[in-house]
Amino acid sequence: MGLKQFDCYTWVVAFLAIFCLLLVQDVVSFFVGFEGVSLVNSFFYFDGVSFYLSLLSIGIWFILLFYINCLTSLTVAMVSFSVFFSILCYCCGHALLFWFFYEMSILCLLFLLVMESPYSERYIASWYLLGYVVVTSLPMLACIFYISFNFGTFSIFAWHQGEGVPEGLFVFLAFLFVTKIPLFPFHVWLPIVHAEASSIVSVCLSGFVMKLGILGVFRLCYSVAPEYVFFVSYVLFLLAFTVSFFFSACRELDGKRWLAFLSLSHITIPIVCLCVGLFDNVFISFLYCLGHGFSAGVTFLLLWAMYDVTGTRNWFLVKNCVSNSLLLRFCCVFSLCTVASFPPTVQFFSEISIFYSSGFVSFFFFFLFLVYLFFGGLVPIFVLGVLLCRHYSIGFGLGSIFSGLCSVIFLVFWSFILFMLV
């Protein structure tokens, strides 16, 4: 039985997604717009940024339900712990606990990279992740202790209300977070780790781990970030190298490395948002992070489903599984459209807002960002054209592939409907 048309199971997935949308929309109307709601003294609070990122982590965790029969219990447990610690990190106002939850969410995925990855070079990739991400944790912890002792509190909300700590220390702390986002020139580890990690770990890395670095800069280094970290010259430097990442992606036949380079490129958008004067309206930046997390997640899941059919990660061989399957073609079109920020995704509306604001910085900044947006939409559409042309007529039966396609449909739905929550 081939996947040539939509069946009753597909409509069940669509119904559940619509039900979740209506439920979340009611929650949005209550929470979004508040500056912060203190829940437990000064340790935890909940605001719009916490809501957006929590929705992202919960959505990524929810797709585990589609793979419950395909993943080991260890993988399910570690991913669940990583998601749980990330949500605590989003809502944490205590600097030491923030650092602990941050590192635990990464260490769970590092453990999975070593123990569960099916690829032979996973140990090299784990050393890259350990070197670029974990080694910076001790200097970060030392900075947090020094700043907290000077202010007399671990509450990160009190850090920006007093003086006595050199601004250079906050700048150093911010660049430690930059290595974990990662931004150029600390980006080397991400394509290597993506290539050697299992697909579910790649979903988590591009889904919410990269956003934790941006959150760290926003929460802990708010006072110096616009002027000393994400200043115009550095962001221009980032945009120039981001365009080169698009060309690197065009040369990649490995689908996971291709998407890793695109993730490196797209994560620059929230940084541009914080640079062009939207730091006070930070919701635009994290709204883009929400859309990008779902976009990267759905594309990794699609590639995972296609790998299971073809047994390879080469684009020119992976495309053969699309063949005459209407459902799989549907998933390919809409998944890559989310990567290209096709309207009405939330990335599209965020980019329009940032594009408008970039015109007030300088003409060169405006032009370079325009070039970035052009290639950002062109590269995924080019790959989509490759996938949809010159097929062999092959078929495949219903099995574990169907659970993968259901998860793809679930995230595709959310990627194109999130704009209704704004």
Buried (B, 14 or more C-beta within 10 A) or exposed (E): EBBEEEEEBBEEBBEBBEEBBEEBEEEBEEBBEEEBEEEEEBBBBBBBBBBBBBBBBBBBBBBBEBBEEBBEEEBBEBBEBBBBBBBBBBBBBBBBBBBBBBBBBBBBBBBBBBBBBEBEEBEEBBEBBBEBBBEBBEEBBEBBBBBBEBBEBBBBBBBEEEEEBEEEBBBBBBBBBBBBBBBBEBBEBBBBBBBBBBBBBBBBBBBBBBBBBBBBBBBBBBBBBBEBBBEEEBBBEBBEBBBEBBEBBBEBEBBBBBBBBBBBBBBBBBBBBBBBBBBEEBBBBBBBBBBBBBBBBBBBBBBBBBBBBBEBBEBEBBBBBBBBBEBBBBBBBBBBBBBBBBEEBBBBBBBEBBBEBBBEBEEEBBEBBEBBBEBBBEBBEBBBEEBBEEBEEBEBEEEEBBBBBBBBBBBBBBBBBBBEBE
